């Protein structure tokens, strides 16, 4: 790591510290300045920690890989520009004859702080890809709660839950079961797998999952402890998520509906934004992809980046999703956004759902998850290694398989069409029989079709985006997956999104 990189971090921190020292007296007299003061303290702490990280890397003799080196270099370019603007504000302050006009510089300062805040949070995302031993040395999560970034704080809370005693875990999981749910829910707006309801007076999303017969006991009047514990643990972990930064919804608990012939489990998620008036059911990415595109390419790149961030978060805490597809992405938009910037002008924020099958990378897949699954809408997202004939159905589902599935979704985003629109390209005998009887191409052949589509997507999204999709689809399914795969994808999408904006 070069001395120049460390000098830039140090200069930025010193300049920011000087400006903070000037504005600090004013923070005490302005009610709306308290949050700015807290954020600036965090920015300074992050820069200080990053300098220490650089020093530790130099002393250890560990060299950064290509992706990390690009990250450091991009960071230096950004900080050099930021420092120049901060120094400009500092110069203006020193030369002002009337200090009562300081507020004009404060506005510039606030704008730069917001920009720096966004950068530090994105940098924190990359810190989660570091080996745990190195991350624990940085110890950003030991900060005061007011100073901790949501992404790192969520990851820290999940690791804390996993380190809890068995008794503490059991109690956290027990609290996830919502008793007498019928008395606590009201105003269900529409039936479906995902629906908006009122829970304790607040809007929430309920995601329904069918309870397999093998988990029902006492003539279908009781759910087995195995199933309960599995769902409870997932909900307890998701309860620690910060949706806006992680792209994963926060779970408030779960309940069972055992009446009738359709026994099911409902997982309750908090909504991180005020709902648009008139919304009846959550919009999925797959449904939005069927509508005409009324947005800019910048919006599309940003949607792809946010989705990759959600996958990165799951992988950083040691989880694989196992079912990444556009139908398992909910897109929410705040009613507080000005009408001129609402959908379809802007696309909103994507959130990964359907995490009941998610599990740790050390656990084996449940073979029943793949039985009787021949639907094109499902298999097209799965890595060929997972669906090829003769493969072991008990194969561990790895992070590589998630990244492959993400690549298919990125391809859909690139064309702004659902993959079902291209179904005919995956059929061998197009003119024989109805759609239920046609013969599909083999999983390997299907990947070749996807790769051809990926290369074509360069016409709409550019060569760099198409290459990202190709890289996802070219991953070998037998590779031992790790968080570095999605880290590379996220890094490339971040640079594309930043360039467009």
Secondary structure, DSSP 4 states (H G I P E B T S, - for coil): --HHHHHHHHHHHHHHHHHHHHHHHHHTT-GGGHHHHHHHHHHHHHHHHHHHHHHHHHHHTPPP-HHHHHHHHHHHHHHHHHHHHHHHHHHHHHT-S-GGGHHHHHHHHHHHHHHHHHHHHHHHHHHTTS-HHHHHHH-GGGS-TTTS-HHHHHHHHHHHHHHS-HHHHHHHHHTTB-TTHHHHEE-----SSEEEEEETTEEEEEEEEEPPGGGEETTTTEE-HHHHHHHHHHHHHHTT--HHHHSBPPEEEEEEE-STT--EEEEEEE-SSPPPTT--SPEEHHHHTTSPP-S-HHHHHHHHHHHHHHHHHHHHTTEE-S--SGGGEEEE--TTS-GGGSTTTS--EEEE---TT-EETTSPPPGGGGTT---HHHHTTS-HHHHSTT--TTPPP-HHHHHHHHHHHHHHHHHTS-GGGGGGGGBS-TTSS-TTTPPBPPHHHHHHHHHHHHHHTHHHH-HHHHHHHHHHHT--TTS---THHHHHHHHHHHHHHHHH-
